[in-house]
């Protein structure tokens, strides 16, 4: 990975946002991708939880937000799901989603890794929180950065 937050081109970021729109178009769930240079001396899971709250992902009606948090310089990431989704997915779901992302990251395919993670999360969200007529997009689909 490049050392800065621009390790994805603008076009690649747009493709990831489109994957988020696609995934969210079939569910009431919310998916966000957040990029940060480094977690510094913090634990990456703790930092991902802070970002989850900072992005107000814990305010969704069905507690079904999913965050893919990437610490670019640290070459590490966390997938964090809110209580609603975490309670209903298979026990190996988060690990298998992480494996799908890692498989692409190891090849240097960062955009595809994030897209694969987004779409995999979207499949489970669709299964457990299907889209209905009264759904509204509760959170931005844009990639956030800090």
HUNORPE-V874326 format. One record per backbone hydrogen bond with DSSP energy under -1.0 kcal/mol. NH is the residue of the N-H (numbers start at 0). CO is the residue of the C=O. E is the energy in kcal/mol with one decimal. If there is no record, write none. Layout:
[[NH:CO:E] [NH:CO:E]]
//
This chain:
[[12:8:-2.6] [13:9:-2.2] [14:10:-1.9] [15:11:-2.0] [16:12:-2.5] [17:13:-2.2] [18:14:-1.8] [19:15:-2.1] [20:16:-2.5] [21:17:-2.5] [22:18:-2.8] [23:19:-2.9] [24:20:-1.4] [25:22:-1.2] [26:23:-1.3] [27:128:-2.3] [29:63:-1.4] [31:65:-2.5] [33:67:-2.6] [34:143:-2.9] [35:69:-2.5] [41:38:-1.8] [46:42:-2.5] [47:43:-2.4] [48:44:-2.1] [49:45:-2.0] [50:46:-2.5] [51:47:-2.5] [52:48:-2.1] [53:49:-2.8] [54:50:-2.7] [55:52:-1.5] [56:51:-2.5] [58:55:-1.4] [62:59:-1.3] [65:29:-2.8] [66:79:-3.1] [67:31:-2.5] [68:77:-2.9] [69:33:-2.9] [70:75:-2.7] [71:35:-2.6] [72:36:-2.7] [74:71:-1.1] [75:70:-1.7] [77:68:-2.4] [79:66:-2.9] [81:64:-2.7] [83:62:-1.2] [84:62:-1.3] [85:81:-2.7] [86:82:-2.4] [87:84:-1.0] [88:84:-1.6] [92:89:-2.0] [95:91:-2.6] [96:92:-2.3] [97:93:-2.4] [98:94:-2.5] [99:95:-1.8] [100:96:-1.8] [101:97:-2.9] [102:98:-2.4] [103:99:-1.1] [104:100:-2.6] [105:101:-2.9] [107:104:-1.9] [108:103:-2.5] [109:107:-1.4] [112:108:-2.3] [113:109:-2.2] [114:110:-2.5] [115:111:-2.9] [116:112:-2.1] [117:113:-2.6] [118:114:-2.8] [119:115:-2.3] [120:116:-2.4] [121:117:-2.4] [122:118:-1.8] [123:119:-1.4] [124:120:-2.5] [125:121:-2.7] [126:122:-2.0] [127:123:-2.3] [128:124:-3.4] [130:25:-1.3] [134:131:-1.9] [143:32:-2.2] [145:34:-1.9]]
//
